[in-house]
Amino acid sequence: MNYVLDFSDGSKEQTDLLGGKGANLAEMTKLRLPVPTGFTITTEACLDYLQKKDYVSENLDVEIRQHIQRMETRTNKLFGSVKNPLLVSVRSGSKFSMPGMMDTILNLGLNDETVFGLIEKTGDARFAYDCYRRLLQMFGDVVCGIDKDRFEDQLDFYKSKKNYGSDTELLAEDWQELVRIFKDIFLEVTHKPFPQDPYEQLKLAVEAVFRSWNNRRAITYRRLHDISDSLGTAVNIQEMVFGNFGSQSGTGVAFTRNPATGEKGIFGEFLLNAQGEDVVAGIRTPQPISELETLMPEVYQEFLRLSELLERHYKDMQDIEFTIENRQLYLLQTRNGKRTAKSAFKVCIQLVEERIISKEEALQRINPSMITQLLHPVFEPEQLKLAEVFAKGLPASPGAASGKIYFTAEQAKKASDLGEKVILIRQETSPEDIEGMVVSEAIVTSRGGMTSHAAVVARGMGVCCVAGCEEVQVDEFLEQATAGTVTLRQGDTISVDGTTGTIYRGSIPYVEGDEWQLLETITNWGKEIAKIGVKANAETPSDIETALKLGAQGIGLARTEHMFFGEQRIFEMRKMILAQDEESLMAPLNKLKEFQKEDFRTMFELLQDKPCTIRLLDPPLHEFLPQIEEEIEHLASETQRTVAQIKHRIAELHEQNPMLGHRGCRLAVTTPQIYEMQVAAIIESAMTVSQESGVTILPEIMIPLIGSKEELAWLRERLVQTIEQIFENEQKQIPYKIGTMLEIPRACLTADKIAEASDFFSFGTNDLTQLTYGFSRDDSVKFIGAYEERKLLKSDPFQHIDEEGVGALMTIAVDKIRSFDSDIKIGVCGEVGGDPQSIRFLQKLGVDYISCSPYRIPAAILTIAQESL
């Protein structure tokens, strides 16, 4: 088996084998673009190395040497030569982009002798020793685990001693002295001298990159982005080109469209006289790429041409790393650019409008999780006017957040674990900070630009970020940040606006974002393709309006119990529960009916001809009774009862397992007047709205917790009698349906029998999961985490449908219902109805619609469309 492929032998389709970076380097080489020559060690080699527990095979070593020899032939340079040395970069590259999570080493091949060859070749000792100290620093960090701050602190100390303001002021002898200092650090920490054999350097570097696949930050990133641990990373060995070769050289990162807003046009940054890691690490704040047009117009125009070519070739926004060596442009990498949700939506819409991709391709490119990011919160405008500005920086990732500031990833994580909302402030972030970044509401850096590590990772996570906030002096040792005369200390509260780049003192209220137009375009495209409908779980006017705005095709679950908790309503509800005879029962029920009619009328007016499924009362009655002594005393005085009588009634209603007890349809069996009141309110409201609007209203009445045909048939007969009496009194009729929820295992197993008495069905997956597993949905949170950690559960079954158990019951039910009547509508209204992972199963199951909370509707539509494609 060959574990090494030359760039000229691969293609962009081989991401599994070559990783994203290697596959794209191969593709650019095939396109004859200016890519420095090189080769890729495959992901299979990485997996082999990890399986053998840190052992590079002799065959792989031989292959690497053979490919180095080919590079020597192509470049007319020699690896390890003291006259004309070939230097290489060693970069990781997994199938999916993981910016900064794994390791890179530049200038490999330099040693105490080849540095003189580089001087002789270039005539520039300053440049040569700068490259050598970079190798020592990166090799020490990546291969030997030496804290990079050991090197940075020495560099800062040296610059301070010499009164240098920046790295570019250091002379050849300065870098030479720092090389000596860095080698001493290497020897002190590792107890070994820096390896002088270039092939030994290369072998150790390749092993380090392989190992970096399993470093803590990479594992955290993969879990965050749902990337498999079994993929491994490729390693790309590439001829070095030098952006730090004087003022006519530089390095940069650019996007073919704005990764934050989606705006068309080159967006990026560069640094003169620097290497690529300087831009990504945020050590120096770069210049906008537009300034390259003034400094090197011919290079800028060539970059524009190549950028457009790559975007057209890949049919997507590209993130391009480039180096300029003596005004010669080289491309080091291209990949589909990480972007904010807003940018993702806008770019997809633009590419469809530009006829580069189809609507179907656009839908496949948007991850459902992006939709929640799209509606990023923004600060409340009036409150923002009163806020005190602390500092300003670059708007690296949009959104708004308030929280307490912390200066290390460890502190941020500890505070987050205690329930605090945290904001991470750093000079610049590094991949080691990933665990702190994940838990942060926002990220602020005093250094770095729009393409720095902090900016790229924050955009990928949908976290707001302000980068390059140079007026802020961050002292991580003293745990404080100073801007002007104001100093903030750890635990102080700030508010961060990632859309404008502004940081404020204190907490500012925020409201939801408003990118409705972008969302509407995508959801409308999704609806054209989706094979099952999406409705909303909603009953309040604001939720219904939001649901319709977000694309709901109706209401799949309106929970009537939520309508009884207003001050007046709960009082009547309590009076009804305390009733001792028919008269004292009907008086509060009649008042509750008027409240219900008001609610249902509003719902029908908002929905018009869209379907509306209303679930009759579900929870046990004890949930409506007071628990606090003061409230019990107030209820007693208002109902002419004694406190003892009310407490006695509360005790009567107490159940050991209330979720398994006297609730749902069981309430209606013992007190049918409750459901009769609700049904009368529904029908009378529907008739009124139908008459006033001229629109036919078709209410769907859903009975919860049915376990047998007999239960449903008995209740249906009572409710139909109530409805027919209303029709007779009003001398007119409207269409209606009476159906039930499937949330008891027995109901699933006898669904064909229940179908004889039901006009439609809807799976209540919360209760069905609870009753299948025997897990309390309210208490299981105490132990579900332990089950997942010990791999006793693949995931929380209340969040993602359990296909083997709950899913099997649902499959039985659907098959039985369809065998009785293939036209009966079947929906899903439990929480998993809005879960993209569960939707994939539900679509295969063959349900007609799913129903979920309003803000999950667009993601559900998108997921269904993607599965339909």
Salt bridges, closest charged atoms under 4 A:
ASP6 OD1 - ARG74 NH2 2.69
GLU13 OE2 - LYS12 NZ 3.09
ASP16 OD1 - LYS95 NZ 2.84
GLU27 OE2 - LYS12 NZ 3.85
GLU27 OE2 - HIS313 NE2 2.75
ASP48 OD2 - LYS52 NZ 3.13
ASP61 OD2 - ARG65 NE 3.36
ASP103 OD1 - ARG217 NH2 2.49
ASP112 OD1 - LYS183 NZ 2.87
ASP130 OD1 - ARG133 NE 2.95
ASP130 OD1 - ARG134 NE 3.23
ASP141 OD2 - LYS148 NZ 3.94
ASP167 OD1 - LYS159 NZ 2.64
ASP174 OD1 - LYS162 NZ 3.98
GLU177 OE2 - ARG180 NH2 2.44
ASP184 OD2 - ARG180 NH1 3.07
GLU188 OE1 - ARG150 NH2 3.19
ASP229 OD1 - ARG222 NE 2.74
GLU239 OE2 - LYS77 NZ 3.01
ASP278 OD2 - ARG134 NH2 2.94
GLU298 OE2 - ARG327 NE 2.95
GLU302 OE2 - ARG305 NH2 3.02
GLU311 OE2 - ARG257 NH2 2.80
ASP316 OD1 - ARG339 NH1 3.00
ASP316 OD1 - ARG365 NH1 3.60
ASP319 OD2 - ARG335 NE 3.04
GLU321 OE1 - ARG91 NH1 3.83
GLU354 OE1 - ARG257 NH2 2.84
GLU354 OE1 - LYS264 NZ 3.62
GLU382 OE2 - LYS385 NZ 3.15
GLU388 OE2 - ARG505 NH1 3.34
ASP417 OD2 - LYS413 NZ 3.36
GLU420 OE2 - LYS404 NZ 3.97
GLU428 OE1 - ARG447 NH1 3.36
GLU432 OE2 - ARG217 NH1 3.08
ASP433 OD2 - ARG426 NE 3.39
GLU435 OE1 - ARG216 NE 2.32
GLU476 OE1 - ARG426 NH1 3.05
GLU515 OE2 - LYS342 NZ 3.54
GLU528 OE1 - LYS359 NZ 3.70
GLU539 OE1 - ARG559 NE 3.22
GLU539 OE2 - HIS562 ND1 2.91
GLU561 OE2 - ARG615 NH2 2.44
GLU572 OE1 - LYS575 NZ 3.73
GLU572 OE2 - LYS591 NZ 3.73
ASP599 OD2 - ARG569 NH1 2.45
GLU605 OE2 - ARG601 NE 3.01
ASP618 OD2 - ARG615 NH1 3.88
ASP618 OD2 - ARG663 NH2 2.92
GLU629 OE1 - LYS647 NZ 3.15
GLU631 OE1 - ARG574 NH2 3.92
GLU652 OE2 - HIS648 NE2 3.44
GLU652 OE1 - ARG649 NH1 3.19
GLU676 OE2 - ARG718 NH2 2.95
GLU684 OE2 - LYS593 NZ 2.88
GLU684 OE1 - LYS597 NZ 2.93
GLU692 OE1 - ARG601 NH2 2.61
GLU756 OE1 - LYS709 NZ 2.62
ASP759 OD2 - ARG716 NH2 3.14
ASP767 OD2 - ARG663 NH2 2.79
ASP767 OD1 - ARG777 NH1 3.40
GLU831 OE2 - ARG856 NH1 2.88
ASP835 OD2 - HIS800 ND1 2.82
ASP848 OD2 - ARG818 NH2 3.22
GLU867 OE2 - ARG840 NE 3.13
